[in-house]
């Protein structure tokens, strides 16, 4: 497959791994480890193709070439551009998201600061590493999780805003990117806690090397939906793409997702991996913010709520400069 930059102006530049064939395209949102999401689709696609018994080799090749993926965080934007159907979210179960990625806390081995809940992240004895929600998805969902945790406990929007302001205002480092945040925490030793997606755990542990880390699950958190949709100019490839999307909800595909640290929707598959996926109460962005697009515009656009509540301290600028210099 050939890669090309596509649909600039979405939340980050969307990358489409497209084929020379004009046919069906499968696009999907990536929340957390891009490597994990893409590996899941690569493995699930291979498994799906093995089930195409009785189809000719040319048609099997057609399926292989027709599937593609995009690193956009909001498929609704693609719908507005006419790439996917306006009702894409209603065409498949669970808002067209066969897997989810909850936000969790990564701490040093033994959890020396005793961090368990969102409220612990603003304690003065806890050094927190975050990524900037204006620039990256992990930061956005850390923001959503913190805000929603207050509302979930019965707090007001004003209290939620105060809490998020304290969270980012007291953080030791608010990195510009997930890569910078992970590098500072896992390799550079910065901070006591890193807020991350559950699907990022393998990559973070790999970056930490011999340094042992531990995952903390708060009692409630936000779930990022790894949504999928298809677009096709051809009835045959469109049917095959739809069959593939339906397959992603099968137990076989859900098992593949679980192996790649993507939390499956299937209760049976989730139960079989209870040692990896701890139970926790989850809320969606839609529950407290209306929609991802609306939340992004209101909170992260220039001059939005995040800009109004967060002004980097001199110590945060210094920490960021130090980490960026170390990465060079």
LINFEN-V35334 format. One record per pair of residues at least 24 apart in sequence whose ideal C-beta (glycine too) atoms are under 6 Angstrom apart, sorted by sequence separation. I is the first residue (numbers start at 0). J is the second residue. D is the distance in whole Angstrom. If there is no record, write none. Layout:
BEGIN
i:I j:J d:D
i:I j:J d:D
END
This chain:
BEGIN
i:181 j:206 d:6
i:40 j:68 d:6
i:117 j:145 d:6
i:117 j:148 d:4
i:102 j:140 d:5
i:137 j:177 d:5
i:25 j:66 d:5
i:27 j:68 d:5
i:29 j:70 d:5
i:129 j:170 d:5
i:134 j:175 d:5
i:135 j:176 d:5
i:23 j:65 d:4
i:102 j:144 d:4
i:131 j:173 d:5
i:135 j:177 d:5
i:22 j:65 d:5
i:24 j:67 d:5
i:26 j:69 d:4
i:127 j:170 d:4
i:20 j:64 d:5
i:28 j:72 d:5
i:121 j:165 d:5
i:127 j:171 d:6
i:128 j:172 d:5
i:129 j:173 d:5
i:130 j:174 d:5
i:131 j:175 d:6
i:121 j:166 d:6
i:126 j:171 d:4
i:18 j:64 d:4
i:120 j:166 d:6
i:130 j:177 d:5
i:121 j:169 d:6
i:17 j:67 d:5
i:130 j:180 d:4
i:16 j:67 d:5
i:15 j:67 d:6
i:16 j:68 d:6
i:128 j:180 d:5
i:141 j:194 d:4
i:15 j:69 d:5
i:128 j:183 d:6
i:13 j:69 d:5
i:14 j:70 d:5
i:128 j:184 d:5
i:13 j:70 d:6
i:13 j:71 d:4
i:201 j:260 d:6
i:220 j:279 d:6
i:222 j:281 d:4
i:200 j:260 d:6
i:128 j:189 d:6
i:216 j:277 d:5
i:219 j:280 d:5
i:221 j:282 d:6
i:222 j:283 d:6
i:9 j:71 d:5
i:10 j:72 d:4
i:128 j:190 d:4
i:198 j:260 d:5
i:10 j:73 d:6
i:127 j:190 d:6
i:198 j:261 d:6
i:216 j:279 d:5
i:72 j:136 d:5
i:126 j:190 d:4
i:126 j:191 d:5
i:127 j:192 d:5
i:128 j:193 d:5
i:129 j:194 d:6
i:125 j:191 d:5
i:9 j:76 d:5
i:151 j:219 d:5
i:31 j:100 d:4
i:30 j:100 d:5
i:148 j:219 d:6
i:147 j:221 d:5
i:144 j:220 d:5
i:144 j:221 d:4
i:114 j:192 d:5
i:143 j:221 d:5
i:112 j:191 d:5
i:140 j:221 d:6
i:140 j:223 d:5
i:106 j:192 d:5
i:104 j:192 d:5
i:105 j:193 d:4
i:105 j:195 d:5
i:103 j:197 d:5
i:100 j:196 d:4
i:101 j:197 d:5
i:100 j:197 d:6
i:100 j:198 d:4
i:105 j:203 d:6
i:117 j:217 d:6
i:114 j:215 d:6
i:116 j:217 d:5
i:108 j:211 d:4
i:110 j:213 d:6
i:108 j:213 d:5
i:30 j:136 d:6
i:105 j:212 d:6
i:106 j:213 d:5
i:106 j:215 d:6
i:103 j:214 d:6
i:104 j:215 d:4
i:103 j:216 d:6
i:102 j:220 d:5
i:101 j:220 d:5
i:102 j:221 d:5
i:101 j:222 d:5
i:99 j:222 d:4
i:100 j:223 d:5
i:99 j:224 d:6
i:98 j:225 d:5
i:96 j:224 d:3
i:96 j:225 d:6
i:94 j:224 d:6
i:96 j:226 d:4
i:95 j:226 d:5
i:147 j:282 d:5
i:150 j:287 d:5
i:183 j:322 d:4
i:147 j:287 d:5
i:87 j:228 d:4
i:143 j:284 d:6
i:167 j:309 d:5
i:173 j:315 d:6
i:179 j:322 d:6
i:164 j:308 d:4
i:83 j:228 d:4
i:172 j:318 d:5
i:83 j:230 d:5
i:171 j:318 d:6
i:82 j:230 d:5
i:97 j:247 d:4
i:97 j:248 d:5
i:74 j:226 d:5
i:91 j:244 d:6
i:74 j:228 d:5
i:98 j:256 d:5
i:35 j:198 d:5
i:98 j:261 d:4
i:99 j:262 d:5
i:31 j:196 d:3
i:30 j:196 d:6
i:32 j:198 d:5
i:133 j:299 d:5
i:31 j:198 d:3
i:32 j:199 d:5
i:97 j:264 d:6
i:132 j:299 d:6
i:31 j:199 d:5
i:32 j:202 d:5
i:65 j:236 d:5
i:93 j:264 d:5
i:132 j:305 d:6
i:62 j:239 d:5
i:101 j:281 d:6
i:30 j:223 d:4
i:30 j:225 d:6
i:47 j:243 d:5
i:28 j:225 d:6
i:28 j:226 d:5
i:47 j:246 d:5
i:27 j:227 d:4
i:26 j:228 d:6
i:25 j:229 d:5
i:23 j:229 d:6
i:24 j:230 d:5
i:23 j:231 d:4
i:43 j:252 d:5
i:21 j:232 d:6
i:22 j:233 d:5
i:43 j:255 d:5
i:23 j:236 d:4
i:42 j:255 d:5
i:22 j:236 d:4
i:23 j:237 d:5
i:25 j:240 d:5
i:23 j:240 d:4
i:39 j:256 d:5
i:75 j:292 d:5
i:73 j:291 d:5
i:73 j:292 d:5
i:39 j:259 d:4
i:38 j:259 d:5
i:39 j:261 d:6
i:35 j:259 d:5
i:35 j:260 d:5
END
